[in-house]
Amino acid sequence: MKRCCTVLIAFILGFCLCAAAEARQPQNYKDFKAMYQDEGRTPEGAVRMHFQALFCYMDPAMRAEAGKMLRYSMHLPEPLEQNRNMGTFLRRLKDPALHHIFRSYCKGSSPSNNYAMNPDSFTLSFAGKRQEADYLKVFLRSSGADSPRPVWVKKYDGLWYTINNSSIYLKVREPKSARDSRRNAHDADYD
């Protein structure tokens, strides 16, 4: 019995360590691309990798590498900064006051906890998918929106890529801290 418990504990610890290693945030484009080769085989995995790149891009120190990650996850022929259609998307990614928009798609985040989440270990809240012409719409729940929002993905050479993410950077309910700061703006105790 003692040996059985020891083996069980070792298995559980090993599983936890493996899960933590898989959930880590990529440190560079090379790591990201290697992770994408496994994750990108499913539509949900491709969307998760897209969000992984988003969370990396929010860190100014990672921005150059994360720009390559996003370009890869979106199957774009040019850097994001050269794509005229990416203006609003990039502005919201660069503005820390708007990062809650992207964090709102992670399970456990909410306006009341200021959309708290861990970019090294997050789970997206999928709400279904629907096949369209030659692409797939994957729907995500946002804790700051009333209805699921679509991300369009398409398969190229065996991997799925995000081809339209315009719905995921629409505004959501603001975090509690933003509401509280405005509510008490007249009160010098909150300065």
ZADRENLO-696365 format. One line per 10 residues: for each residue x, y, z of N, C-alpha, C. Coordinates in Angstrom, 3 decimals, m for minus. Each point is the difference from the previous one (the first is absolute). Layout:
<dobas>
X/Y/Z/X/Y/Z/X/Y/Z ~ ...
</dobas>
This chain:
<dobas>
0.830/m1.194/0.000/m0.830/1.194/0.000/0.873/1.255/0.000 ~ 1.051/m0.024/0.806/0.897/1.144/0.102/0.666/0.270/m1.356 ~ 0.441/m1.078/m0.661/0.646/0.127/m1.317/m0.993/0.559/m1.033 ~ m1.234/m0.455/0.060/m1.036/0.461/m0.917/m0.237/1.507/0.176 ~ m0.056/0.468/1.234/m0.193/1.425/0.286/1.189/0.813/m0.495 ~ 1.211/m0.532/0.184/1.197/0.695/m0.455/0.000/0.138/m1.514 ~ m0.357/m1.066/m0.690/m0.069/0.028/m1.467/m1.072/0.987/m0.448 ~ m1.149/m0.007/0.665/m1.090/0.915/m0.344/0.425/1.453/0.196 ~ 0.649/0.291/1.105/0.462/1.365/0.282/1.028/0.428/m1.044 ~ 0.928/m0.893/m0.338/1.014/0.313/m1.012/m0.666/0.290/m1.347
m1.015/m0.788/m0.350/m0.711/0.208/m1.253/m0.697/1.363/m0.009 ~ m0.676/0.319/1.087/m0.723/1.278/0.089/0.977/1.163/m0.092 ~ 1.111/m0.068/0.720/0.989/1.076/m0.067/0.579/0.129/m1.395 ~ 0.298/m1.122/m0.629/0.522/0.020/m1.368/m0.990/0.609/m0.965 ~ m1.274/m0.358/0.152/m1.038/0.552/m0.859/m0.112/1.504/0.178 ~ 0.023/0.453/1.252/m0.100/1.441/0.277/1.178/0.750/m0.602 ~ 1.205/m0.554/0.143/1.177/0.660/m0.554/m0.071/0.050/m1.527 ~ m0.465/m1.056/m0.635/m0.145/m0.013/m1.463/m1.042/1.013/m0.445 ~ m1.124/0.056/0.701/m1.059/0.950/m0.356/0.504/1.423/0.144 ~ 0.775/0.273/1.069/0.535/1.343/0.199/0.995/0.339/m1.106
0.808/m0.960/m0.403/0.975/0.250/m1.059/m0.701/0.299/m1.319 ~ m1.089/m0.698/m0.307/m0.720/0.227/m1.243/m0.709/1.351/m0.004 ~ m0.392/0.482/1.158/m0.780/1.225/0.088/0.870/1.252/m0.037 ~ 1.301/m0.161/0.026/0.866/1.166/0.082/m0.132/0.898/m1.215 ~ 0.269/1.263/0.229/m0.042/0.982/m1.064/1.269/m0.143/m0.844 ~ m0.115/0.053/m1.330/1.212/m0.102/m0.822/0.929/1.181/0.281 ~ 1.291/m0.265/m0.023/0.986/1.045/0.285/0.450/0.746/m1.250 ~ m0.254/m0.597/m1.168/0.394/0.630/m1.259/m0.807/m0.621/m1.143 ~ 0.229/0.522/m1.182/m0.732/m0.462/m1.179/0.276/m1.469/m0.291 ~ 1.240/m0.416/0.187/0.367/m1.396/m0.266/m0.796/m0.946/0.905
m0.097/0.321/1.303/m0.806/m0.802/0.935/m1.457/m0.043/m0.441 ~ m0.519/1.176/m0.354/m1.395/0.115/m0.405/m0.288/m0.883/m1.211 ~ 0.857/0.100/m1.010/m0.207/m0.760/m1.229/0.044/m1.502/0.272 ~ 0.895/m0.426/0.877/0.079/m1.420/0.360/m1.281/m0.440/0.712 ~ m0.501/0.822/0.925/m1.241/m0.315/0.706/m1.173/m0.041/m0.976 ~ 0.013/0.906/m0.973/m1.095/0.107/m0.964/m0.137/m1.263/m0.838 ~ 1.108/m0.676/m0.252/m0.048/m1.210/m0.833/m0.896/m1.069/0.624 ~ m0.099/m0.026/1.317/m0.905/m0.932/0.679/m1.381/0.614/0.208 ~ m0.025/1.192/0.592/m1.267/0.645/0.357/m0.835/0.381/m1.228 ~ 0.649/0.417/m1.064/m0.705/0.484/m1.182/m0.702/m1.072/m0.812
0.057/m1.229/0.448/m0.655/m1.095/m0.734/m1.517/m0.005/0.205 ~ m0.471/0.755/1.009/m1.443/0.130/0.231/m0.374/1.482/m0.051 ~ m1.237/0.312/m0.367/m0.425/1.408/m0.016/0.147/0.656/1.379 ~ m0.394/m0.718/1.052/0.085/0.561/1.351/1.458/0.220/0.413 ~ 0.866/m0.922/m0.380/1.419/0.148/0.308/0.608/1.203/m0.701 ~ m0.412/0.229/m1.250/0.495/1.157/m0.752/m0.461/1.302/0.654 ~ m1.247/0.023/0.452/m0.516/1.210/0.671/0.742/0.213/1.318 ~ 0.253/m1.078/0.731/0.747/0.123/1.253/1.403/0.549/m0.266 ~ 0.662/m0.482/m1.046/1.333/0.498/m0.338/m0.061/1.470/m0.417 ~ m1.078/0.385/m0.677/m0.180/1.408/m0.370/m0.061/0.855/1.272
m0.745/m0.466/0.996/m0.079/0.740/1.257/1.338/m0.022/0.735 ~ 0.733/m1.090/m0.110/1.328/m0.055/0.615/0.875/1.106/m0.597 ~ m0.077/0.170/m1.317/0.756/1.058/m0.666/m0.488/1.386/0.435 ~ m1.313/0.154/0.175/m0.555/1.278/0.468/0.572/0.364/1.370 ~ m0.005/m0.970/0.905/0.488/0.270/1.356/1.494/0.311/m0.004 ~ 0.754/m0.628/m0.885/1.424/0.328/m0.134/0.162/1.429/m0.529 ~ m0.825/0.384/m0.972/0.102/1.321/m0.622/m0.296/1.119/1.006 ~ m0.831/m0.286/0.981/m0.341/1.013/1.006/1.210/0.395/0.843 ~ 1.006/m0.851/0.045/1.231/0.278/0.735/0.948/0.753/m0.932 ~ 0.273/1.290/0.259/0.868/0.769/m0.905/1.363/m0.659/m0.246
0.522/m0.715/0.979/1.300/m0.658/m0.168/m0.075/m1.164/m0.990 ~ m1.195/m0.543/m0.215/m0.188/m1.141/m0.906/m0.576/0.412/m1.353 ~ m0.270/1.280/m0.177/m0.781/0.455/m1.148/0.585/m0.403/m1.359 ~ 1.301/0.103/m0.192/0.591/m0.338/m1.304/m0.214/m1.486/m0.320 ~ 0.286/m0.861/0.961/m0.195/m1.435/m0.206/m1.485/m0.336/m0.120 ~ m0.815/0.649/0.816/m1.443/m0.273/m0.017/m0.647/0.475/m1.299 ~ 0.542/1.046/m0.602/m0.504/0.436/m1.300/0.166/m1.103/m1.040 ~ 1.131/m0.704/0.069/0.222/m1.138/m0.903/m0.974/m1.131/0.323 ~ m0.264/m0.198/1.292/m0.938/m1.049/0.416/m1.394/0.281/m0.554 ~ m0.437/1.246/0.151/m1.331/0.363/m0.503/m0.064/m0.131/m1.521
1.041/0.442/m0.666/0.043/m0.113/m1.457/m0.140/m1.466/m0.412 ~ 0.706/m0.880/0.712/m0.067/m1.420/m0.307/m1.401/m0.554/0.282 ~ m0.552/0.343/1.170/m1.313/m0.533/0.384/m1.122/0.498/m0.905 ~ 0.236/1.131/m0.669/m1.012/0.579/m0.890/0.300/m0.272/m1.475 ~ 1.084/m0.731/m0.265/0.366/m0.378/m1.366/0.115/1.234/m0.881 ~ 0.661/1.053/0.517/0.130/1.258/m0.727/1.306/0.041/m0.795 ~ m0.034/0.538/m1.212/1.215/0.078/m0.809/0.936/1.149/0.384 ~ m0.489/0.948/0.820/0.828/1.148/0.400/m0.133/0.235/1.505 ~ 0.941/0.743/0.586/m0.117/0.323/1.433/m1.300/0.754/0.296 ~ m0.507/m0.176/1.202/m1.267/0.641/0.400/0.035/1.510/m0.194
1.121/0.612/0.360/0.105/1.454/m0.060/m0.125/0.526/m1.433 ~ 0.219/m0.846/m0.991/m0.109/0.415/m1.394/m1.394/m0.272/m0.570 ~ m0.854/m0.634/0.774/m1.342/m0.339/m0.459/m0.958/1.109/0.445 ~ m0.579/0.708/m0.963/m0.875/1.144/0.313/m1.245/m0.394/0.778 ~ m0.416/m1.248/m0.095/m1.217/m0.448/0.681/0.217/m0.312/1.476 ~ 1.210/0.060/0.477/0.315/m0.403/1.374/0.131/1.168/0.972 ~ m0.319/1.212/m0.413/0.208/1.185/0.832/m0.680/m0.061/1.363 ~ m1.297/m0.206/0.022/m0.739/m0.043/1.264/0.451/m1.170/0.852 ~ 0.182/m1.134/m0.625/0.470/m1.195/0.697/1.329/0.275/0.708 ~ 0.969/0.568/m0.702/1.318/0.270/0.596/m0.073/1.074/1.084
m0.800/1.032/m0.214/m0.136/1.042/1.034/m0.545/m0.601/1.297 ~ m0.987/m0.877/m0.110/m0.577/m0.603/1.206/0.963/m0.981/0.654 ~ 0.803/m0.676/m0.790/0.998/m0.910/0.563/1.108/0.758/0.737 ~ 0.326/1.185/m0.479/1.087/0.784/0.593/m0.442/0.809/1.214 ~ m1.294/0.216/0.156/m0.518/0.848/1.084/m0.339/m0.842/1.229 ~ 0.799/0.098/1.074/m0.272/m0.803/1.200/m1.404/0.215/0.582 ~ m0.575/1.157/m0.223/m1.347/0.272/0.510/m1.058/m0.819/m0.745 ~ 0.374/m0.608/m1.131/m0.956/m0.787/m0.773/0.338/m1.489/m0.043 ~ 1.018/m0.420/0.693/0.386/m1.417/0.004/m1.093/m0.904/0.567 ~ m0.866/0.587/0.824/m1.084/m0.809/0.570/m0.916/m0.577/m1.087
m0.066/0.666/m1.143/m0.831/m0.503/m1.104/0.432/m1.419/m0.358 ~ 1.287/m0.208/m0.158/0.521/m1.303/m0.411/m0.026/m1.012/1.147 ~ 0.242/0.482/1.212/m0.038/m0.900/1.162/m1.417/m0.483/0.295 ~ m1.011/0.715/m0.479/m1.397/m0.347/0.296/m0.418/m1.352/m0.579 ~ 0.765/m0.546/m0.930/m0.342/m1.288/m0.611/0.525/m1.187/0.798 ~ 0.734/0.269/1.052/0.585/m1.073/0.809/m0.949/m0.375/1.133 ~ m0.124/m1.303/0.208/m0.849/m0.482/1.090/0.519/0.545/1.322 ~ m0.937/0.417/0.844/0.341/0.536/1.307/0.135/1.507/0.027 ~ 0.145/0.623/m1.163/0.093/1.467/m0.022/m1.411/0.583/0.056 ~ m0.098/1.200/0.554/m1.294/0.680/0.062/0.233/1.480/0.265
m1.007/0.834/m0.281/0.158/1.426/0.308/0.294/0.229/1.485 ~ m0.607/m0.816/0.873/0.182/0.213/1.442/1.404/m0.337/0.498 ~ 0.733/m0.886/m0.711/1.386/m0.279/0.424/0.991/0.657/m0.957 ~ m0.463/1.035/m0.713/0.816/0.766/m0.944/0.589/m0.884/m1.101 ~ m0.755/m1.049/m0.349/0.385/m0.939/m1.049/1.362/m0.647/0.287 ~ 0.198/m0.344/1.254/1.265/m0.639/0.400/0.132/m1.370/m0.653 ~ 1.205/m0.291/m0.478/0.317/m1.303/m0.594/1.507/m0.139/m0.047 ~ 0.465/m1.214/m0.233/1.424/m0.280/m0.075/0.346/m0.351/m1.451 ~ 0.810/0.806/m0.691/0.322/m0.300/m1.398/0.817/m1.279/m0.183 ~ 0.591/m0.513/1.075/0.748/m1.254/m0.088/m0.910/m1.221/0.106
m1.194/0.196/0.512/m0.915/m1.116/0.197/m1.432/0.525/m0.084 ~ m0.560/m0.026/m1.183/m1.364/0.502/m0.174/m0.805/m0.978/m0.839 ~ m1.300/0.085/0.163/m0.929/m0.802/m0.781/m1.005/0.944/m0.628 ~ m0.180/m0.113/m1.297/m0.993/0.816/m0.677/m1.372/m0.637/0.171 ~ m1.020/0.819/m0.075/m1.364/m0.474/0.158/m0.656/m0.110/m1.376 ~ 0.064/m1.201/m0.583/m0.580/m0.235/m1.326/m1.506/m0.243/0.118 ~ m0.744/0.532/m0.979/m1.455/m0.123/0.021/m0.542/m0.724/m1.228 ~ 0.866/m0.593/m0.793/m0.458/m0.739/m1.173/0.741/0.424/m1.245 ~ m0.376/m0.638/m1.116/0.609/0.341/m1.285/m1.000/m0.292/m1.103 ~ 0.220/0.676/m1.126/m0.910/m0.171/m1.140/0.810/0.081/m1.292
m0.202/m0.979/m0.850/0.678/m0.024/m1.302/m0.650/1.018/m0.926 ~ 0.787/0.820/m0.629/m0.459/0.942/m1.022/0.608/m0.469/m1.325 ~ 0.032/0.821/m0.992/0.476/m0.390/m1.329/1.304/m0.806/0.067 ~ 1.116/0.652/0.092/1.278/m0.712/0.055/0.764/0.321/1.290 ~ m0.728/0.402/1.016/0.602/0.286/1.299/m0.955/m0.443/1.098 ~ 0.460/0.105/1.219/m0.778/m0.417/1.161/m0.113/1.175/0.951 ~ m1.176/0.219/0.542/m0.192/1.010/1.044/0.055/m0.714/1.333 ~ 0.932/0.418/0.840/0.119/m0.531/1.359/m0.501/1.102/0.925 ~ m0.980/m0.323/0.844/m0.599/1.006/0.873/0.609/m0.070/1.395 ~ 0.339/1.183/0.529/0.577/0.123/1.336/m0.926/0.798/0.896
m0.076/m0.426/1.253/m0.747/0.771/0.995/0.946/1.011/0.642 ~ m0.508/1.187/0.185/0.723/1.044/0.722/m0.782/0.278/1.269 ~ 0.696/0.072/1.122/m0.695/0.305/1.252/m0.466/1.451/0.048 ~ 0.382/0.785/m0.997/m0.414/1.397/m0.042/m0.979/0.307/m1.119 ~ m0.538/m1.031/m0.650/m0.957/0.191/m1.100/m1.186/m0.931/0.200 ~ m1.117/0.355/m0.601/m1.218/m0.784/0.173/m0.104/m1.210/m0.924 ~ 0.671/0.049/m1.141/m0.105/m1.127/m0.929/1.395/m0.417/m0.485 ~ 0.141/m1.266/m0.394/1.299/m0.479/m0.494/0.440/0.771/m1.249 ~ 1.310/0.075/m0.163/0.574/0.731/m1.129/0.802/m0.954/m0.884 ~ m0.119/0.178/m1.320/0.679/m0.941/m0.905/1.447/0.376/m0.314
0.778/m1.035/m0.241/1.336/0.116/m0.570/m0.035/m0.909/m1.226 ~ 0.381/0.523/m1.157/m0.007/m0.792/m1.225/1.355/m0.681/m0.138 ~ m0.025/m1.303/m0.227/1.236/m0.756/m0.205/m0.089/m0.781/m1.303 ~ 1.168/m0.234/m0.581/0.065/m0.729/m1.273/1.204/m0.928/0.042 ~ m0.138/m1.128/m0.671/1.059/m1.005/m0.009/0.886/0.164/m1.231 ~ 1.312/0.070/0.255/1.007/0.034/m1.057/1.034/m1.070/0.313 ~ 0.256/m0.884/m0.930/1.053/m1.020/0.155/m0.065/m0.745/1.331 ~ m1.205/m0.354/0.423/m0.167/m0.815/1.203/m0.100/0.760/1.309 ~ 0.210/1.321/m0.006/m0.109/0.805/1.225/m1.086/1.061/m0.173 ~ m0.655/0.322/1.115/m1.027/1.038/0.009/0.635/1.333/0.355
m0.519/1.083/m0.605/0.502/1.349/0.252/m1.181/0.955/0.145 ~ 0.187/1.039/0.802/m1.010/1.035/0.174/0.034/0.907/m1.222 ~ m1.119/0.111/m0.689/m0.033/0.870/m1.178/m0.817/1.270/0.240 ~ m0.773/0.023/1.090/m0.750/1.203/0.354/m0.243/m0.019/1.504 ~ 0.554/0.994/0.685/m0.158/0.092/1.450/m0.715/1.286/0.411 ~ m0.676/0.649/m0.936/m0.565/1.326/0.250/m1.017/0.051/1.141 ~ m0.650/m1.094/0.309/m0.996/0.007/1.074/0.620/m0.087/1.390 ~ 1.223/m0.502/0.095/0.572/m0.203/1.340/0.593/1.264/0.595 ~ 0.154/1.051/m0.773/0.509/1.223/0.610/m1.060/1.101/0.085 ~ m1.270/m0.408/m0.138/m1.096/0.926/0.295/m0.014/0.258/1.501
m0.451/1.153/0.386/0.006/0.332/1.427/m0.936/m0.913/0.781 ~ 0.327/m0.159/1.274/m0.780/m0.802/0.935/m0.289/0.865/1.223 ~ m0.758/m0.547/0.934/m0.258/0.747/1.237/1.329/0.365/0.648 ~ 0.073/1.206/0.498/1.262/0.430/0.597/0.237/m0.692/1.340 ~ 1.262/m0.121/0.372/0.323/m0.636/1.286/m0.493/0.852/1.178 ~ m0.212/m0.665/1.114/m0.471/0.669/1.215/0.918/1.153/0.388 ~ 1.307/m0.185/m0.119/0.940/1.049/0.400/m0.199/1.277/m0.819 ~ m0.326/m0.124/m1.280/m0.236/1.177/m0.845/m1.276/0.713/0.429 ~ m1.048/m0.771/0.296/m1.252/0.613/0.478/0.220/0.695/1.332 ~ 0.710/m0.674/0.909/0.252/0.568/1.324/0.828/1.275/m0.073
0.981/0.046/m0.881/0.856/1.185/m0.082/m0.782/1.217/m0.485 ~ m0.944/m0.202/m0.906/m0.831/1.116/m0.458/m1.006/0.417/1.053 ~ m0.542/m0.975/0.699/m1.019/0.298/0.992/0.568/0.863/1.124 ~ 1.268/m0.196/0.338/0.616/0.713/1.112/0.976/1.085/m0.468 ~ m0.080/0.388/m1.238/0.948/0.975/m0.550/m0.070/1.334/0.726 ~ m1.157/0.328/0.557/m0.159/1.282/0.692/0.538/m0.040/1.432 ~ 0.312/m1.183/0.498/0.390/m0.185/1.397/1.521/m0.089/0.126 ~ 0.596/0.980/0.693/1.461/0.072/0.142/0.571/m1.194/0.770 ~ m0.844/m0.722/0.749/0.481/m1.193/0.709/0.460/m1.091/m0.971 ~ m0.464/0.052/m1.250/0.333/m1.037/m0.969/1.152/0.414/m0.941
0.588/1.145/0.246/1.143/0.452/m0.831/1.247/m0.790/0.297
</dobas>
